[in-house]
Amino acid sequence: MSIAYEGLERALLREDLAYHQARILLLVDAVTKSSGHSRKLDGLTKLAKLDFLLRYPALASQVLDGLSESDPRLNLSREDIATPTEVEAPMVRYKYGPWDDRYYAVIGALVGRGLLRYAKGRKGSVALATTKEGRRLADEMIRTLDWKALSERSEAIADASSGMTGNAIKELIYRRLESLMDRPHRQVIR
């Protein structure tokens, strides 16, 4: 595959809302299945930070103590480890760490399609859980080669973050990835 084609393919993937919806569905599903998360993903901060670790898998083991680069569920290649911020869908540095402006549209679409539902969260937070239909679709996706690796990575990150709040994960990201977070707001994390 040529470098120009790979670049075009990545650019299209970054803008594909269906891809972002599928990734978020798999992440929320993994969190709701993992013990220690109360069958919901509690808070947009937690969603954004776990999604950051999902998108930047080589950094996940630096942030979460329960993961190592050798965890087969992370599906890391030598290239991932050598260039940990070269990802298909980069995020931007925002007020509270990594963020993606598409979250509201992605969550709204998933809730609107009946794949996620809002759940009771901590005071003032938005919690998400998969619906029966969302879990069925996630289970179908998991059985395909295209989504299996992302699903396994989601499960590894969900398990390693069990019992942690979004704020706790944010603090670990700031402390353990200080050089990546020391940048102006709205700058792409590379």
Salt bridges, closest charged atoms under 4 A:
ASP29 OD2 - LYS33 NZ 2.97
ASP29 OD1 - ARG135 NE 3.09
ASP42 OD1 - ARG122 NH1 3.46
ASP51 OD1 - ARG23 NE 2.62
ASP51 OD2 - ARG55 NE 3.06
ASP65 OD1 - ARG176 NH1 2.66
ASP71 OD2 - ARG73 NH2 3.18
GLU86 OE2 - ARG10 NH1 2.93
ASP100 OD2 - ARG55 NH2 2.57
ASP100 OD2 - ARG102 NH2 2.83
ASP101 OD2 - ARG186 NH2 2.51
GLU133 OE2 - ARG136 NH2 2.37
ASP139 OD1 - LYS33 NZ 3.11
GLU140 OE2 - ARG136 NH1 2.04
GLU152 OE2 - LYS148 NZ 3.17
ASP159 OD2 - ARG73 NH1 2.92
GLU171 OE2 - LYS170 NZ 3.37
